[in-house]
Amino acid sequence: MNLDLSEMQTMLQDTLGRAFKDVASSHRAAEKAGLDATAWQVFTGLGLPLLRVEERLGGAGLGLLDAILVAESVAENLALIPANDAIVCAGLLAVLETPLAMAALEELGQGKIVALALHDAVHSPQQLIAFGAAAKAILFRQGNEVRLMRPGAVQREPNIGGLPTARIDLAGASSEVLAEGYRAAEAFEAAREEWKLLNAAALVAMGGRALKDAAAYARDRHAFGRPIGSYQGLAHPLADASAEIDGAGLLIRRTVEAIGTGRSDAAALVGMCSWWASETAPSATTKAMRVFGGYGMTMEYDAQAYFRRATALRLLGGDPQAELQTIADRLWADISAPLPAAGEVGITFEYGASADAARDAAEAVFAKHVTPELQRWAFESTDGYDPVLYAALASEGLLFPDWPTELGGGAGAFERAAVHDVFVRHLWPQVVVATTDMLGKMILHFGSERAKAEILPRLASGQTAGALCYSEPSCGSDIFAARTRAVRDGDDWIIDGQKIFTSQGHIAEYGLLIARTGVGEKHASVTVFAVPLDQPGYACNPMDTVGDELTNTTFYENVRVPDAYRLGGVNEGTRVLAAALAIEQGAAEHWVAALDEMLAAGVEWARTAQRAGRNAIDMPSVRARLAAVATRMQVLDVLSRRTVWAGATGQARKHYGPMAKLFGSESWVKCGSDLMEMAAPDTLLQGYSALGRIEKLYRRSVPSTIYAGSSEIQRSLIAEAGLGLPRSRS
Ligand SMILES: Cc1cc2nc3c(=O)[nH]c(=O)nc-3n(C[C@H](O)[C@H](O)[C@H](O)COP(=O)(O)OP(=O)(O)OC[C@H]3O[C@@H](n4cnc5c(N)ncnc54)[C@H](O)[C@@H]3O)c2cc1C
């Protein structure tokens, strides 16, 4: 797995950043003039129109990802130039390679503006072309012909994006056929798919930049004696938007890789990028604009320009919601689409060969062990703790792959993530693995040699499990306000107090417990222990929850824990728990699993159910809902993979995990609600069926926005670490 850009791509990004930064202030004048002539000069001067054209035809021969970097840079600096049209048209002309196409390519290389008409002229003879009034030529498709027309002087249509838009009568004016036949039409469609990706990249870049500008303003601007960024009412919507935008940017990169490797769902991914960018960028720019208050509404501030331009770009291709039908066609009706060549990609979201081997090995264990009866038990189980399955995985080094070799591990984070994918595919709950993993890692990092020797082998073998004993009746989010006390008694500590929501408290032999060990500032007076729970004084009372997830209230009365089981220094629990929480916020498989399971259940139902006399899967409303779930699932998957990759390569950022958790749990609620509506009223019913799975998962969705750090806490973490906004919590 590698998400780092190559040296060349980083250089390209830097060059573009410098080049377009200088023209960024000219967008107001450019809107009046209809084009940013200086920016266009910069663009053509760098040879960017022919970026994707093979070197033998005079181009730079660069890849699709490079084109995306260009689209991002042009858009975030609001350069009013037809960059995407130029790159796509040049690529198309080069693929056609007829003499007329070559002549047009030469003109383009010399700086003539060629615009792309997005729809087949057979069905849409008159089209609004974004840069139509600035274009010297329009490239369009008419049936199986790719044609070029020279529009001459056309009237510019004032529009929300300030673009030099014109309505062009493609059928009426004379045009020449550059190429014809099935292949020509296919090349045009591939070019259109490329345009969609570049347009999505431009949208995402504008959304990202608008958020960044808004965050900078929110740090400086004060109201009621505080920076406005410290108000959650402002910071939290920005955090939501920045998770969505980060996800969109990653999805575009993932799609480029999918095109490059010929993944079967690559065409569907292009549709997802297009729809998701059109959903999220305007919403981000609107939220950003509001941060500036009245100033944001004035033409002096760029905030409104991002909002207007993003709105225009999202609507250029028609109703963005129509893309959901395209996604559904490509995913569930086997309708393919020609795609552009990806060229050199460089990045990969795949975990790699060793992780694939671990995945295959785990698949084999599941296949051997998991019977239909056990599968049903897992459906009803709240934790999926099956000691036999756990022992089988442990014996193959697959239960905790990234633990040390002597504990049966020896692999890394990618292998761990790949094995967790197998849990997901088998719809097997992984809560106990996750909590035990956290306890084990804290012992590894902070524990004494005795704790390591006595506890870790038992956890590693799968014969027992760990629980997280953080939350108390009086505090959950405010975790360091714990009141449970630990008092030193010789070589031991005595624990007294009460915890709540100790989910594995009825299974676990050890608890990762935070207790107050001092007086004074709350962060400086807590200590963390690995507490043996199998002893008198520990009591565990079950509590049912709305999602059937069994959790517990746990009581500690004179519970003894050896000092050797203390993790970290006395009163240094904050540091230990911060590390544990980072692990909890680093693994998003749980949320990926939920969306995956809901989507699979929704598709299973739609393929078999009848609605209004036809198959449910053929109904536009059903297809749209499923396509939206599939898209969110892909966005979540890339956010999750980024967290894994960043952690494994020492590039972890504090907001990556919270973004995946926030987006995952909130998407779970949203998609659950949508799917409940999709098949209503049958979704009211419970049971071991596709709809029963949706019903169960919907009930589980809301708790998921609370446990492992509530959505509000995640938003604050993203606002602080990702957007640099002031802390809103003490
Ligand atoms: C099914 C389930 C399983 C759980 N499993 C475990 C477990 O195994 N171990 C464990 O220790 N805990 C567990 N929890 C507890 C969970 O971590 C807490 O419920 C959670 O941290 C919230 O704490 P709280 O319930 O005390 O709510 P509070 O912290 O009182 O929060 C109440 C509301 O206020 C909001 N809020 C709080 N602080 C802020 C703030 N600074 N800004 C804005 N809003 C804020 C919260 O988002 C929430 O909506 C589990 C919970 C559930 C539902």
The ligand as an ORCA input file, in Angstrom:
! r2SCAN-3c Opt
* xyz 0 1
  C     -23.280     -0.136     23.010
  C     -22.235      0.581     23.806
  C     -21.053     -0.063     24.111
  C     -20.094      0.588     24.862
  N     -18.939     -0.096     25.207
  C     -18.060      0.492     26.057
  C     -16.946     -0.239     26.557
  O     -16.747     -1.407     26.220
  N     -16.137      0.354     27.453
  C     -16.327      1.648     27.864
  O     -15.557      2.142     28.669
  N     -17.363      2.382     27.383
  C     -18.232      1.830     26.508
  N     -19.311      2.550     26.053
  C     -19.529      3.884     26.574
  C     -19.275      5.001     25.601
  O     -17.909      5.107     25.324
  C     -19.876      6.267     26.192
  O     -21.268      6.087     26.253
  C     -19.513      7.494     25.381
  O     -18.153      7.791     25.491
  C     -20.347      8.715     25.815
  O     -20.260      8.896     27.200
  P     -21.577      9.085     28.069
  O     -22.494      7.965     27.764
  O     -21.174      9.276     29.451
  O     -22.246     10.391     27.503
  P     -21.776     11.864     27.807
  O     -20.318     11.967     27.762
  O     -22.463     12.347     29.036
  O     -22.382     12.599     26.558
  C     -23.781     12.872     26.411
  C     -23.956     13.645     25.112
  O     -23.210     14.854     25.191
  C     -22.296     14.945     24.140
  N     -21.054     15.576     24.596
  C     -20.266     15.212     25.617
  N     -19.183     15.976     25.682
  C     -19.278     16.861     24.674
  C     -18.455     17.923     24.204
  N     -17.282     18.240     24.760
  N     -18.882     18.609     23.132
  C     -20.059     18.313     22.531
  N     -20.862     17.338     22.928
  C     -20.479     16.610     23.993
  C     -22.066     13.535     23.688
  O     -21.666     13.460     22.322
  C     -23.417     12.889     23.912
  O     -24.240     13.092     22.810
  C     -20.279      1.916     25.268
  C     -21.469      2.579     24.922
  C     -22.438      1.927     24.195
  C     -23.696      2.660     23.824
*
